[in-house]
């Protein structure tokens, strides 16, 4: 009779766990419920995987207590917990390297693809990134994207009109398409502020390439794609091995424009006015905003300069 009661109790608890309705989640969001297991049950539970996430850690648990005193009984829990893994395009560059650095600080697995590969920086975080030297048009994306929960692209550059269309547009579009086909849940792109420029200037290959890349992200990632549009980005930038302290200019200018915003606001709608009035943003804020979009599903779409700063502050 006691065995029957124990079996009935066990069956009832397990049934309630299995039958519990799953919460309504946004696309690609994985939720692992907390299970309260009766002491008499010695069974292993495995949480459901997010449809697109492939990177997981496992913790195991079981209960071997006998009787009603559980204070010294060993506990062994089994659960799968999703871990983040990102692919950073242009990870050895000014913005890309800061994203890699901040991601490593938060125990995020990082893979970087860039033409130059590993940067010449002697800092501990560099050793924790997988650096791949390569061309985005010749990359084995199946291997590169394996297990990734997001791609963060900092690809961009100047040159002839044709070159700018290729690097700012075609290169990013190729990666967006590859990531979408590989089932990567999120795509985050560091684009550029438009500065209230007239249309004939926005028609250049630089801006048109970025616009094409943005549109591809919106098409492939309508509810999980994020576009960051910073203006002048300041920080310590390395050029040919020499550190250029852009923060000596950017930081004071950011504070000045913030202090005089009330007076300058009436001029903000004038053509090209943002070339002078758009506040600079630190490279760390851009990196943190990208990681906030990675970790928080409510951050997607286009983020302006002020929204980038807000997202960065929210992550810190």
DABEL-V821219 format. One record per backbone hydrogen bond with DSSP energy under -0.5 kcal/mol. NH is the residue of the N-H (numbers start at 1). CO is the residue of the C=O. Records with the same first field share a line. If there is no record, write none. Layout:
NH: CO  CO
This chain:
5: 1
6: 2
7: 3
8: 4
9: 5
10: 6
11: 7
12: 8
13: 9
14: 10
15: 11
16: 12
17: 13
18: 14
19: 15
20: 16
25: 23
29: 26
30: 28
33: 31
35: 33
37: 35
41: 38
42: 40
43: 41
56: 54
57: 81
59: 79
61: 76
64: 74
70: 68
73: 70
76: 62
77: 60  61
78: 60
79: 59  77
81: 57  79
83: 55
86: 109
87: 150
88: 86  111
89: 87  152
90: 88  113
91: 88
93: 90
97: 93
98: 94
99: 95
100: 96
101: 97
102: 98
103: 99
104: 100
105: 101
106: 102  103
107: 104
108: 103
109: 84
110: 128
111: 86
112: 130
113: 88
114: 132
121: 119
123: 121
126: 123
127: 123  124
128: 125
129: 126
130: 110
131: 129
132: 112  130
134: 114  132
138: 135
139: 136
141: 139
143: 140
144: 140
145: 141
146: 143
148: 145
149: 85
150: 85
151: 186
152: 87
153: 151  188
154: 89
164: 160
165: 161
166: 162
167: 163
168: 164
169: 164  165
170: 165
171: 166
173: 169
174: 170
175: 171
176: 172
177: 173
178: 174
179: 175
180: 176
181: 177
182: 178
183: 180
184: 179
186: 149
187: 224
188: 151
189: 226
190: 153
191: 189  228
193: 230
197: 194
201: 198
202: 198
203: 199
204: 201
208: 204
209: 205
210: 206
211: 207
212: 208
213: 209
214: 210
215: 211
216: 212
217: 213
218: 214
219: 215
220: 216
221: 217
224: 221
225: 221
226: 187
227: 301
228: 189  226
229: 303
234: 232  281
237: 235  244
239: 237  242
242: 239
244: 237  242
245: 243
246: 235  244
247: 235
248: 245
249: 246
250: 246
251: 247
252: 247
253: 249
254: 250
255: 251
256: 252
257: 253
258: 254
259: 255
260: 256
261: 258
263: 260
264: 260
265: 261
267: 264
268: 265
270: 267
272: 196
273: 270
274: 195
275: 272
276: 273
277: 273
278: 274
281: 232
283: 234
286: 282
287: 283
288: 284
289: 285
290: 286
291: 287
292: 288
293: 289
294: 290
295: 291
296: 292
297: 295
299: 296
300: 298
301: 225
303: 227
304: 302
308: 304
309: 305
310: 306
311: 307
312: 308
313: 309
314: 310
315: 311
316: 312
